[in-house]
Amino acid sequence: MHLVTDVTRRHDLQALVGLACDRFGRLDVLVNNAGIGPISSFDALRVEDWDAMIDVNIKGVLYGIAAALPLFRQQGSGHIINVVSTAGLKILPTMGVYAATKNAVRTLTEALRQEAGPNLRVTEVSPGFVATDFAESMTDPVVKAAIKKRGEGMAIQPDAIARGILFAIEQPGEVDVGSIVIRPTAQD
């Protein structure tokens, strides 16, 4: 089962949650994983890139929460997992806006956790360098090349992140894994 979803369109996320309910009768977990990182220095003034990161990395997560939360409240259970980034833990040049979007998600995740009550679990997962096509979203060719080079030989496979997410999901209902950081051992 799948549905092409644009996380910048709230209706798409509502449709995705609706499809899960139609198909399975309920939704147990929502993983907000979409993200882009067209990083660059502030002086480059790539304002359109900033807007895109805000739309995908923050609004997309909020739209996912808005689609799933009423259903989770109605069901009396559910688990929201927001994929953040280690870029929000260690701020580096060229990553200011990206890190800001990820820290916004970190903040809203913690606030949601505090509001969740005893039947809703909320987890943030912060991946480090992962072997994905993430660099393809970068529009600054110099930064893109530097990120690709930095990740060569260090990036971990995506299944490491999936195993971390699965760990949080598999805990008993009364256990909430609040935060998981998963990065290559070689990443500083």
TORKOL-4160 file (C-alpha; in steps of 0.2 Angstrom, whole numbers, padded with zeros to 4 digits, m for minus):
188
<pt num="1" X="0000" Y="0000" Z="0000"/>
<pt num="2" X="0006" Y="0017" Z="m0004"/>
<pt num="3" X="0000" Y="0034" Z="m0009"/>
<pt num="4" X="0011" Y="0048" Z="m0017"/>
<pt num="5" X="0011" Y="0062" Z="m0004"/>
<pt num="6" X="0018" Y="0079" Z="m0004"/>
<pt num="7" X="0020" Y="0084" Z="0014"/>
<pt num="8" X="0018" Y="0102" Z="0010"/>
<pt num="9" X="0000" Y="0099" Z="0006"/>
<pt num="10" X="m0010" Y="0096" Z="0022"/>
<pt num="11" X="m0023" Y="0087" Z="0012"/>
<pt num="12" X="m0011" Y="0074" Z="0006"/>
<pt num="13" X="m0006" Y="0069" Z="0023"/>
<pt num="14" X="m0025" Y="0068" Z="0028"/>
<pt num="15" X="m0027" Y="0057" Z="0013"/>
<pt num="16" X="m0013" Y="0046" Z="0018"/>
<pt num="17" X="m0019" Y="0043" Z="0036"/>
<pt num="18" X="m0037" Y="0040" Z="0029"/>
<pt num="19" X="m0030" Y="0027" Z="0017"/>
<pt num="20" X="m0021" Y="0018" Z="0032"/>
<pt num="21" X="m0038" Y="0018" Z="0041"/>
<pt num="22" X="m0048" Y="0012" Z="0026"/>
<pt num="23" X="m0036" Y="m0002" Z="0023"/>
<pt num="24" X="m0032" Y="m0007" Z="0041"/>
<pt num="25" X="m0045" Y="0000" Z="0052"/>
<pt num="26" X="m0033" Y="0011" Z="0062"/>
<pt num="27" X="m0016" Y="0019" Z="0062"/>
<pt num="28" X="m0004" Y="0014" Z="0075"/>
<pt num="29" X="0012" Y="0024" Z="0070"/>
<pt num="30" X="0015" Y="0039" Z="0060"/>
<pt num="31" X="0034" Y="0043" Z="0055"/>
<pt num="32" X="0037" Y="0060" Z="0049"/>
<pt num="33" X="0052" Y="0057" Z="0039"/>
<pt num="34" X="0052" Y="0069" Z="0024"/>
<pt num="35" X="0065" Y="0082" Z="0024"/>
<pt num="36" X="0076" Y="0092" Z="0012"/>
<pt num="37" X="0092" Y="0101" Z="0015"/>
<pt num="38" X="0097" Y="0114" Z="0002"/>
<pt num="39" X="0110" Y="0121" Z="0013"/>
<pt num="40" X="0121" Y="0136" Z="0009"/>
<pt num="41" X="0129" Y="0150" Z="0018"/>
<pt num="42" X="0118" Y="0165" Z="0024"/>
<pt num="43" X="0127" Y="0176" Z="0012"/>
<pt num="44" X="0121" Y="0166" Z="m0003"/>
<pt num="45" X="0104" Y="0173" Z="0001"/>
<pt num="46" X="0095" Y="0157" Z="m0006"/>
<pt num="47" X="0078" Y="0163" Z="0001"/>
<pt num="48" X="0068" Y="0151" Z="m0009"/>
<pt num="49" X="0078" Y="0136" Z="m0002"/>
<pt num="50" X="0075" Y="0143" Z="0015"/>
<pt num="51" X="0056" Y="0143" Z="0011"/>
<pt num="52" X="0057" Y="0126" Z="0004"/>
<pt num="53" X="0065" Y="0119" Z="0020"/>
<pt num="54" X="0052" Y="0128" Z="0031"/>
<pt num="55" X="0038" Y="0120" Z="0021"/>
<pt num="56" X="0045" Y="0103" Z="0020"/>
<pt num="57" X="0054" Y="0101" Z="0037"/>
<pt num="58" X="0043" Y="0110" Z="0048"/>
<pt num="59" X="0026" Y="0112" Z="0040"/>
<pt num="60" X="0026" Y="0094" Z="0033"/>
<pt num="61" X="0029" Y="0088" Z="0051"/>
<pt num="62" X="0015" Y="0099" Z="0058"/>
<pt num="63" X="0003" Y="0093" Z="0044"/>
<pt num="64" X="0007" Y="0075" Z="0048"/>
<pt num="65" X="0004" Y="0078" Z="0067"/>
<pt num="66" X="m0013" Y="0087" Z="0062"/>
<pt num="67" X="m0018" Y="0072" Z="0051"/>
<pt num="68" X="m0014" Y="0058" Z="0064"/>
<pt num="69" X="m0017" Y="0066" Z="0081"/>
<pt num="70" X="m0036" Y="0067" Z="0081"/>
<pt num="71" X="m0037" Y="0049" Z="0076"/>
<pt num="72" X="m0024" Y="0044" Z="0089"/>
<pt num="73" X="m0035" Y="0053" Z="0102"/>
<pt num="74" X="m0050" Y="0044" Z="0096"/>
<pt num="75" X="m0042" Y="0027" Z="0096"/>
<pt num="76" X="m0034" Y="0030" Z="0113"/>
<pt num="77" X="m0017" Y="0026" Z="0107"/>
<pt num="78" X="m0004" Y="0030" Z="0094"/>
<pt num="79" X="0014" Y="0034" Z="0091"/>
<pt num="80" X="0021" Y="0049" Z="0082"/>
<pt num="81" X="0040" Y="0048" Z="0077"/>
<pt num="82" X="0048" Y="0063" Z="0070"/>
<pt num="83" X="0064" Y="0061" Z="0061"/>
<pt num="84" X="0076" Y="0076" Z="0066"/>
<pt num="85" X="0095" Y="0077" Z="0062"/>
<pt num="86" X="0111" Y="0078" Z="0071"/>
<pt num="87" X="0113" Y="0094" Z="0062"/>
<pt num="88" X="0102" Y="0102" Z="0075"/>
<pt num="89" X="0114" Y="0095" Z="0089"/>
<pt num="90" X="0130" Y="0102" Z="0082"/>
<pt num="91" X="0128" Y="0118" Z="0072"/>
<pt num="92" X="0140" Y="0120" Z="0057"/>
<pt num="93" X="0143" Y="0134" Z="0044"/>
<pt num="94" X="0131" Y="0133" Z="0029"/>
<pt num="95" X="0118" Y="0123" Z="0040"/>
<pt num="96" X="0110" Y="0137" Z="0049"/>
<pt num="97" X="0093" Y="0137" Z="0041"/>
<pt num="98" X="0092" Y="0118" Z="0040"/>
<pt num="99" X="0098" Y="0116" Z="0058"/>
<pt num="100" X="0085" Y="0129" Z="0063"/>
<pt num="101" X="0071" Y="0119" Z="0055"/>
<pt num="102" X="0077" Y="0103" Z="0063"/>
<pt num="103" X="0078" Y="0111" Z="0080"/>
<pt num="104" X="0060" Y="0118" Z="0077"/>
<pt num="105" X="0055" Y="0100" Z="0075"/>
<pt num="106" X="0064" Y="0095" Z="0090"/>
<pt num="107" X="0055" Y="0108" Z="0100"/>
<pt num="108" X="0038" Y="0104" Z="0094"/>
<pt num="109" X="0041" Y="0085" Z="0097"/>
<pt num="110" X="0045" Y="0088" Z="0115"/>
<pt num="111" X="0030" Y="0100" Z="0117"/>
<pt num="112" X="0019" Y="0087" Z="0109"/>
<pt num="113" X="0026" Y="0073" Z="0121"/>
<pt num="114" X="0022" Y="0084" Z="0136"/>
<pt num="115" X="0004" Y="0086" Z="0130"/>
<pt num="116" X="0002" Y="0068" Z="0124"/>
<pt num="117" X="m0005" Y="0061" Z="0140"/>
<pt num="118" X="m0003" Y="0043" Z="0145"/>
<pt num="119" X="m0009" Y="0034" Z="0129"/>
<pt num="120" X="0001" Y="0043" Z="0115"/>
<pt num="121" X="0019" Y="0041" Z="0112"/>
<pt num="122" X="0031" Y="0053" Z="0104"/>
<pt num="123" X="0049" Y="0050" Z="0098"/>
<pt num="124" X="0062" Y="0060" Z="0090"/>
<pt num="125" X="0075" Y="0051" Z="0080"/>
<pt num="126" X="0091" Y="0061" Z="0075"/>
<pt num="127" X="0101" Y="0053" Z="0061"/>
<pt num="128" X="0118" Y="0058" Z="0057"/>
<pt num="129" X="0126" Y="0054" Z="0040"/>
<pt num="130" X="0115" Y="0041" Z="0031"/>
<pt num="131" X="0118" Y="0034" Z="0014"/>
<pt num="132" X="0104" Y="0043" Z="0005"/>
<pt num="133" X="0101" Y="0055" Z="m0009"/>
<pt num="134" X="0099" Y="0069" Z="0003"/>
<pt num="135" X="0113" Y="0079" Z="m0005"/>
<pt num="136" X="0103" Y="0080" Z="m0021"/>
<pt num="137" X="0091" Y="0093" Z="m0013"/>
<pt num="138" X="0106" Y="0105" Z="m0011"/>
<pt num="139" X="0107" Y="0119" Z="m0024"/>
<pt num="140" X="0124" Y="0126" Z="m0020"/>
<pt num="141" X="0136" Y="0115" Z="m0030"/>
<pt num="142" X="0151" Y="0119" Z="m0019"/>
<pt num="143" X="0142" Y="0114" Z="m0003"/>
<pt num="144" X="0134" Y="0099" Z="m0011"/>
<pt num="145" X="0151" Y="0092" Z="m0017"/>
<pt num="146" X="0158" Y="0095" Z="0001"/>
<pt num="147" X="0144" Y="0086" Z="0009"/>
<pt num="148" X="0145" Y="0071" Z="m0003"/>
<pt num="149" X="0164" Y="0070" Z="0000"/>
<pt num="150" X="0162" Y="0071" Z="0019"/>
<pt num="151" X="0149" Y="0057" Z="0019"/>
<pt num="152" X="0160" Y="0045" Z="0008"/>
<pt num="153" X="0166" Y="0030" Z="0018"/>
<pt num="154" X="0157" Y="0036" Z="0033"/>
<pt num="155" X="0138" Y="0036" Z="0030"/>
<pt num="156" X="0128" Y="0022" Z="0038"/>
<pt num="157" X="0115" Y="0013" Z="0029"/>
<pt num="158" X="0096" Y="0018" Z="0030"/>
<pt num="159" X="0092" Y="0002" Z="0039"/>
<pt num="160" X="0101" Y="0008" Z="0054"/>
<pt num="161" X="0089" Y="0022" Z="0056"/>
<pt num="162" X="0074" Y="0010" Z="0053"/>
<pt num="163" X="0080" Y="m0002" Z="0067"/>
<pt num="164" X="0081" Y="0013" Z="0079"/>
<pt num="165" X="0063" Y="0018" Z="0074"/>
<pt num="166" X="0058" Y="0000" Z="0076"/>
<pt num="167" X="0066" Y="m0001" Z="0093"/>
<pt num="168" X="0055" Y="0014" Z="0099"/>
<pt num="169" X="0039" Y="0006" Z="0092"/>
<pt num="170" X="0042" Y="m0011" Z="0100"/>
<pt num="171" X="0043" Y="m0004" Z="0117"/>
<pt num="172" X="0028" Y="m0008" Z="0128"/>
<pt num="173" X="0014" Y="0004" Z="0127"/>
<pt num="174" X="0018" Y="0013" Z="0144"/>
<pt num="175" X="0036" Y="0016" Z="0138"/>
<pt num="176" X="0040" Y="0031" Z="0128"/>
<pt num="177" X="0057" Y="0032" Z="0120"/>
<pt num="178" X="0059" Y="0051" Z="0119"/>
<pt num="179" X="0075" Y="0053" Z="0109"/>
<pt num="180" X="0087" Y="0042" Z="0099"/>
<pt num="181" X="0103" Y="0048" Z="0091"/>
<pt num="182" X="0110" Y="0037" Z="0077"/>
<pt num="183" X="0126" Y="0041" Z="0068"/>
<pt num="184" X="0141" Y="0033" Z="0061"/>
<pt num="185" X="0154" Y="0030" Z="0074"/>
<pt num="186" X="0166" Y="0040" Z="0063"/>
<pt num="187" X="0155" Y="0056" Z="0064"/>
<pt num="188" X="0161" Y="0069" Z="0075"/>
